[in-house]
Amino acid sequence: MTGRPSRRQLFGYAGVAAAGAAVTGGAVALGNNTASQSVSAVVGRDINPYGDHQPAIAAPAPKHAELVALTLLPGIDKAALGRLMRLWTSDIVALGAGRPAPGDTAPELAVPGVALTVTVGFGLKVFTLPGLAASRPHGFSDVPVMSHDRLQPGWTGGDLLVLVGADDAVSVVHAVRRLVADAAPFAKPLWRQTGFWNVTGPDGQAVTGRNLFNQVDGTGNPAPGTPDFDSTVWAPDGGTTLVVRRISLNLDTWDELTRSEQERAVGRKLSNGAPLTGTAEHDELDLLARDADNQLVIAKNAHARLSHHSENDGRRIFRKGLNYVQDTGATRESGLIFLSYQADLVSQFLPLLARLDAADALNEWTTTIGSAAFAIPPGFHEDGWLAQKLLA
């Protein structure tokens, strides 16, 4: 055994300047991820970790992902949280470039070219720590329990969040192990969720992706890099808020419906995601259209109608999804990890959620069993670290 300090001791006692040097040393810059860019931040199959925003938000959904919520250990304060963020920043930069993080016990598992990203968020408890109450983001709160929710403690809440995504499942598992291990002196895991998504069509072209109900899911999103996206997602400081909802899907009873009944509940065609009043996925919904029997083509309780911004005083969110399956012996639970990004959770997301809870046709086949909310701090540049402005 040598007398050298451990990595955790180094980051526990090193000054900001030393930590910054450790973060940036040897990093490979792939260009800047600014507000005006979207998926162009993806260079080949590597994603630049630097920028005004955490880059995974505007990047395509990952093929494989894992979310881990953690609870802060007793006695963790603002300074300790800053040490953890410097430590995690060094992990994010190294692993995203395909290099092992310092102290990595399995360095061969750190490989380039897998589009690995890590998104970090803070729960409400962080903003109750001494010195941080005044820094709570505008419009950030917990999500109240809805009437159709059946929340389980094992999927709900959290003080910290790490969301790891990549094209390769092994890389996701390895990155999560490193991040959780480095967080051990500061926080312990509360829940973990794994998911998957496919954004590549049979011809190799990008597609929106489908959930396990066979719905094209996410069509109405504002496009990254557009003014609509920027105003929907980014707060003035470059951060955002994230709501995570674990939604169990009753596939057995859904499969009892005819195809037309399924489409009527959604308000879109299963074949290509087009609205029932259109022919192509991105056609605008005609919410006034009626059929030969003078019935609304897109029903009053159809999900596409109730969630449309024109029915919600112009409110928008940016949604992503991850399919999941959870096996327990011979029993399988299938569902959707719903991820909603918005600049202001209270004014954008909560009214929309209340509207869907009250009348959405899909409520008959879906049950939300987990819920959590996180403030996502801005990104960092080569001379900085995550949440530096908040925690320095």
C-alpha positions in Angstrom: 0.0 0.0 0.0 1.3 3.4 -0.9 1.0 6.7 1.0 -0.8 8.4 -1.9 -4.3 9.9 -1.2 -7.2 8.1 -2.7 -9.2 9.7 -5.5 -12.0 10.5 -3.2 -9.6 12.1 -0.7 -8.0 14.1 -3.5 -11.3 15.5 -4.6 -12.5 15.9 -1.0 -9.7 18.3 -0.1 -8.4 19.7 -3.4 -9.2 23.3 -4.2 -11.3 24.4 -7.1 -8.4 25.2 -9.3 -6.8 21.8 -8.8 -10.1 20.0 -9.4 -10.6 22.0 -12.6 -7.2 21.0 -13.8 -8.0 17.3 -13.1 -11.3 17.7 -15.0 -9.9 19.2 -18.1 -6.5 17.6 -18.4 -6.3 15.4 -21.5 -9.9 16.0 -22.6 -10.7 16.0 -26.3 -12.9 18.8 -27.4 -15.4 18.0 -30.2 -16.8 21.5 -30.7 -19.2 23.5 -28.6 -22.8 22.5 -27.8 -24.5 25.8 -27.8 -28.2 26.7 -27.6 -28.4 27.1 -31.4 -27.3 23.5 -32.0 -29.4 20.4 -31.7 -28.4 16.9 -32.8 -25.5 18.5 -34.7 -23.8 18.2 -31.3 -23.3 14.6 -32.1 -20.0 14.1 -34.0 -19.8 10.6 -35.4 -20.9 8.5 -32.5 -19.3 10.6 -29.7 -21.2 13.4 -28.0 -19.4 16.5 -26.8 -19.7 16.8 -23.0 -19.1 20.6 -23.0 -21.5 23.4 -23.7 -24.0 25.8 -22.3 -26.5 23.0 -21.7 -26.1 19.3 -20.6 -25.9 17.8 -24.1 -28.1 14.7 -23.9 -31.2 16.7 -23.6 -31.2 17.9 -27.2 -29.5 14.7 -28.5 -31.4 11.8 -30.0 -32.8 9.4 -27.4 -30.2 6.7 -26.5 -30.6 3.1 -27.4 -29.9 2.1 -23.9 -30.2 4.1 -20.7 -30.2 3.8 -16.9 -31.5 6.3 -14.4 -30.3 6.3 -10.8 -31.8 8.5 -8.1 -29.8 9.0 -5.0 -30.4 10.3 -1.5 -27.9 12.6 0.2 -26.1 11.2 3.3 -26.5 13.0 6.6 -24.2 16.0 6.9 -23.7 16.6 3.2 -23.6 20.4 2.6 -23.0 22.7 -0.3 -19.3 22.3 -0.2 -19.5 18.5 -0.2 -22.0 18.6 -3.0 -19.5 20.7 -5.0 -16.8 18.1 -4.4 -19.1 15.4 -5.8 -19.9 17.5 -8.9 -16.2 18.0 -9.6 -15.7 14.3 -9.3 -18.6 13.5 -11.5 -17.5 16.0 -14.1 -14.1 14.3 -14.4 -16.0 11.0 -14.9 -18.3 12.4 -17.5 -15.4 13.9 -19.6 -13.3 10.7 -19.4 -16.0 8.2 -20.1 -17.6 10.2 -22.8 -14.3 10.2 -24.7 -13.8 6.5 -24.2 -11.1 6.9 -21.5 -11.3 5.2 -18.1 -12.2 7.5 -15.2 -9.4 8.0 -12.7 -9.3 5.0 -10.4 -11.4 2.9 -12.9 -11.2 -0.8 -11.8 -12.3 -2.0 -15.3 -10.6 0.4 -17.7 -11.1 -1.8 -20.8 -14.9 -1.2 -20.5 -14.4 2.5 -21.3 -14.6 2.6 -25.1 -15.1 5.5 -27.6 -17.8 5.7 -30.3 -20.8 4.7 -28.3 -22.5 8.2 -27.9 -22.3 8.0 -24.1 -23.9 10.9 -22.2 -24.6 11.6 -18.5 -27.3 14.0 -17.4 -27.2 15.2 -13.7 -30.1 16.7 -11.8 -30.9 17.9 -8.3 -34.1 17.2 -6.3 -35.8 19.7 -4.0 -33.8 18.7 -1.0 -30.7 20.2 -2.5 -32.3 23.6 -2.4 -32.9 23.2 1.4 -29.2 23.0 2.2 -27.7 26.0 3.9 -26.8 28.7 1.3 -28.9 27.2 -1.5 -32.5 28.1 -0.7 -32.3 31.3 -2.7 -31.0 29.4 -5.7 -34.0 27.2 -6.2 -34.9 27.5 -9.9 -38.1 29.5 -10.8 -41.0 27.1 -11.3 -39.3 24.1 -9.8 -41.4 21.9 -7.5 -42.3 18.4 -6.7 -45.1 16.8 -8.8 -48.3 16.4 -6.7 -49.9 12.9 -6.7 -52.6 12.7 -9.4 -55.9 10.9 -9.0 -54.9 8.0 -11.3 -51.4 7.7 -9.8 -50.5 4.6 -7.7 -47.0 5.6 -6.7 -44.6 3.1 -5.2 -41.8 4.3 -3.0 -39.3 2.2 -4.9 -39.7 4.4 -8.0 -40.4 7.8 -6.5 -38.4 10.9 -5.4 -34.7 11.4 -5.1 -32.2 14.1 -4.1 -29.8 13.5 -7.0 -30.3 12.0 -10.5 -27.8 10.6 -13.0 -29.2 9.6 -16.4 -26.7 7.6 -18.5 -27.4 6.8 -22.1 -25.3 5.2 -24.9 -25.6 3.0 -28.0 -24.0 0.2 -26.0 -25.6 -1.4 -22.8 -22.3 -2.5 -21.4 -21.0 1.1 -21.5 -24.1 2.3 -19.7 -23.7 -0.3 -16.9 -20.0 0.6 -16.5 -20.5 4.3 -16.4 -23.3 4.0 -13.8 -21.0 1.8 -11.6 -18.3 4.4 -11.7 -20.6 7.3 -10.9 -22.4 5.5 -8.1 -19.1 4.3 -6.6 -17.6 7.8 -6.7 -20.8 9.1 -5.1 -20.6 6.7 -2.1 -19.2 9.2 0.4 -21.9 11.6 -0.5 -25.1 9.8 -1.4 -26.6 6.3 -1.7 -28.9 4.9 -4.5 -32.7 5.2 -3.9 -34.0 3.6 -7.1 -32.7 2.5 -10.5 -34.5 2.2 -13.8 -33.3 0.9 -17.1 -34.8 1.5 -20.5 -34.3 1.3 -24.2 -35.5 3.2 -27.3 -35.1 2.8 -31.0 -34.7 5.9 -33.2 -33.4 4.1 -36.3 -35.8 2.8 -39.0 -35.3 -0.2 -41.2 -33.6 1.9 -43.8 -31.1 3.4 -41.3 -32.8 6.8 -41.2 -33.8 8.5 -38.0 -37.3 7.9 -36.7 -39.3 9.1 -33.8 -39.5 5.8 -32.0 -42.3 3.7 -30.6 -43.5 2.8 -27.2 -44.7 -0.7 -26.2 -48.3 0.2 -27.1 -47.0 0.4 -30.7 -47.5 4.2 -30.8 -45.1 6.5 -32.5 -44.2 8.5 -29.4 -43.0 12.1 -29.4 -44.2 13.4 -32.7 -45.4 16.7 -31.4 -42.1 17.8 -29.8 -40.5 21.1 -30.7 -37.4 20.4 -32.8 -34.1 20.9 -31.1 -32.3 24.0 -32.3 -35.5 25.9 -33.0 -36.8 28.9 -31.2 -39.8 26.8 -30.0 -37.4 24.3 -28.5 -35.3 26.9 -26.8 -38.3 28.7 -25.2 -39.8 25.4 -24.2 -36.8 23.8 -22.6 -34.1 26.3 -21.5 -34.3 28.5 -18.4 -32.4 31.8 -18.6 -29.4 30.3 -16.9 -29.1 27.4 -19.4 -30.7 24.8 -17.1 -34.1 23.1 -17.3 -36.3 20.9 -15.2 -37.0 17.2 -15.7 -40.0 15.1 -14.6 -39.6 11.3 -14.6 -42.8 9.3 -14.6 -42.7 5.5 -14.6 -45.9 4.4 -16.3 -47.0 0.8 -16.2 -48.8 -0.3 -19.4 -51.5 -2.9 -19.4 -50.6 -4.6 -22.6 -53.0 -7.5 -22.1 -56.1 -5.3 -22.0 -54.7 -3.0 -24.7 -54.4 -5.9 -27.0 -58.1 -6.7 -26.6 -59.0 -3.5 -28.4 -59.4 -3.4 -32.2 -56.8 -1.3 -34.1 -59.3 1.4 -34.7 -60.2 1.6 -31.0 -56.5 1.9 -30.1 -56.1 4.7 -32.7 -59.2 6.6 -31.4 -57.8 6.5 -27.9 -54.5 8.1 -29.1 -55.9 10.3 -31.9 -53.2 9.1 -34.3 -52.6 6.2 -36.7 -50.5 3.3 -35.5 -49.0 2.8 -39.0 -47.0 6.0 -39.1 -48.1 8.3 -36.3 -50.1 10.6 -38.5 -53.1 12.3 -36.9 -56.4 10.7 -37.7 -57.1 13.8 -39.8 -53.9 13.6 -41.8 -51.6 11.2 -43.8 -48.1 11.9 -42.6 -46.6 11.8 -39.1 -45.9 15.6 -38.8 -49.2 16.8 -40.3 -51.0 19.3 -38.1 -54.0 18.0 -36.1 -57.3 19.2 -37.4 -59.2 19.3 -34.1 -62.4 20.6 -35.7 -62.7 17.8 -38.2 -65.9 15.7 -38.0 -66.8 12.4 -39.7 -69.9 11.4 -41.6 -71.8 11.0 -38.4 -70.8 14.5 -37.3 -68.5 13.0 -34.6 -65.1 14.6 -33.9 -62.5 12.6 -35.8 -60.1 13.2 -33.0 -62.2 12.5 -29.9 -62.5 14.9 -27.0 -60.6 12.5 -24.7 -58.0 11.4 -27.3 -54.5 11.8 -25.9 -53.3 13.7 -28.9 -56.0 16.4 -28.5 -55.6 16.8 -24.7 -51.8 17.1 -24.9 -51.8 19.5 -27.9 -50.4 22.9 -27.2 -53.4 24.6 -28.8 -55.6 23.0 -26.2 -53.3 24.0 -23.3 -53.0 27.8 -23.8 -49.9 27.3 -25.9 -48.0 25.3 -23.2 -45.4 22.9 -24.5 -43.0 20.4 -23.1 -40.2 18.4 -24.7 -40.8 14.7 -24.0 -38.6 11.7 -24.4 -39.4 8.1 -23.6 -37.7 4.9 -22.6 -39.4 1.5 -22.9 -38.9 -0.9 -20.0 -39.6 -4.4 -18.9 -39.3 -5.6 -15.3 -39.3 -9.3 -14.7 -40.1 -10.9 -11.3 -40.0 -14.6 -11.6 -42.7 -15.5 -14.2 -44.3 -12.1 -14.0 -43.4 -9.2 -16.3 -44.3 -5.6 -16.0 -44.0 -3.5 -19.2 -44.1 0.2 -19.4 -42.7 3.6 -20.3 -40.3 5.8 -18.5 -41.7 9.2 -19.5 -39.2 12.1 -19.4 -40.5 15.7 -19.7 -38.1 18.6 -20.0 -39.4 22.2 -19.6 -38.0 25.5 -18.4 -40.8 26.0 -15.8 -42.3 22.8 -14.3 -45.1 24.6 -12.5 -46.5 26.6 -15.3 -45.7 24.3 -18.2 -46.0 20.7 -17.0 -48.4 20.6 -14.1 -51.4 22.1 -15.9 -50.9 19.6 -18.8 -50.6 16.7 -16.4 -53.8 17.7 -14.6 -55.7 17.9 -17.8 -54.5 14.4 -18.9 -55.2 13.0 -15.4 -58.8 14.3 -15.6 -59.8 13.0 -19.0 -57.1 11.1 -21.1 -58.6 8.0 -22.7 -55.3 6.3 -22.1 -55.8 6.4 -18.4 -57.8 3.1 -18.7 -54.6 1.2 -19.8 -51.9 3.1 -18.0 -50.9 3.6 -14.4 -48.2 5.9 -13.1 -46.3 4.0 -10.4 -43.2 6.3 -10.0 -42.7 10.0 -10.1 -39.7 12.4 -9.4 -38.7 15.9 -10.4 -35.2 17.3 -10.8 -33.7 20.7 -11.6 -31.1 20.1 -14.4 -28.2 22.6 -14.0 -26.6 24.2 -17.1 -23.7 22.5 -18.9 -20.0 23.2 -18.3 -17.1 24.2 -20.4 -13.5 23.0 -20.5 -12.4 25.2 -17.7 -15.3 24.4 -15.4 -17.5 21.7 -13.8 -21.1 20.8 -13.3 -23.2 23.2 -11.3 -20.2 25.4 -10.6 -22.2 28.6 -10.5 -24.6 27.1 -7.9 -22.0 25.4 -5.7 -18.7 27.2 -6.0 
